[in-house]
């Protein structure tokens, strides 16, 4: 498989009830949806940055923007083959990296 194109979209979701933990509560959830195109297939992933991962929507968007410039054209048979490239770009961005990994595994599952 080859990555042809990547698209992402930040979305703010309203929660039905406030999510509360010891440090505070939130009535919204900010996520970034990702689509990775490979031929006729599209793999999907999602990043949900939080204070726990020390990310925010802007840092995830910056990381995904870097991926959209560096990953198109990359070929892989199994998702883990791009591990090193993901590590270089998203070393401190675990949810951004997870979104890409989800999309790659989605593509691999569709191909299987």
Secondary structure as the mmCIF struct_conf table of DSSP 4:
data_model
#
loop_
_struct_conf.conf_type_id
_struct_conf.id
_struct_conf.beg_label_comp_id
_struct_conf.beg_label_asym_id
_struct_conf.beg_label_seq_id
_struct_conf.end_label_comp_id
_struct_conf.end_label_asym_id
_struct_conf.end_label_seq_id
STRN STRN1 UNK A 2 UNK A 2
STRN STRN2 UNK A 5 UNK A 21
TURN_TY1_P TURN_TY1_P1 UNK A 22 UNK A 23
STRN STRN3 UNK A 24 UNK A 38
TURN_TY1_P TURN_TY1_P2 UNK A 39 UNK A 40
STRN STRN4 UNK A 41 UNK A 47
TURN_TY1_P TURN_TY1_P3 UNK A 51 UNK A 54
HELX_RH_AL_P HELX_RH_AL_P1 UNK A 57 UNK A 70
BEND BEND1 UNK A 71 UNK A 71
TURN_TY1_P TURN_TY1_P4 UNK A 72 UNK A 73
STRN STRN5 UNK A 75 UNK A 75
BEND BEND2 UNK A 77 UNK A 78
HELX_RH_3T_P HELX_RH_3T_P1 UNK A 79 UNK A 82
HELX_RH_AL_P HELX_RH_AL_P2 UNK A 83 UNK A 89
TURN_TY1_P TURN_TY1_P5 UNK A 91 UNK A 92
HELX_RH_AL_P HELX_RH_AL_P3 UNK A 94 UNK A 111
#
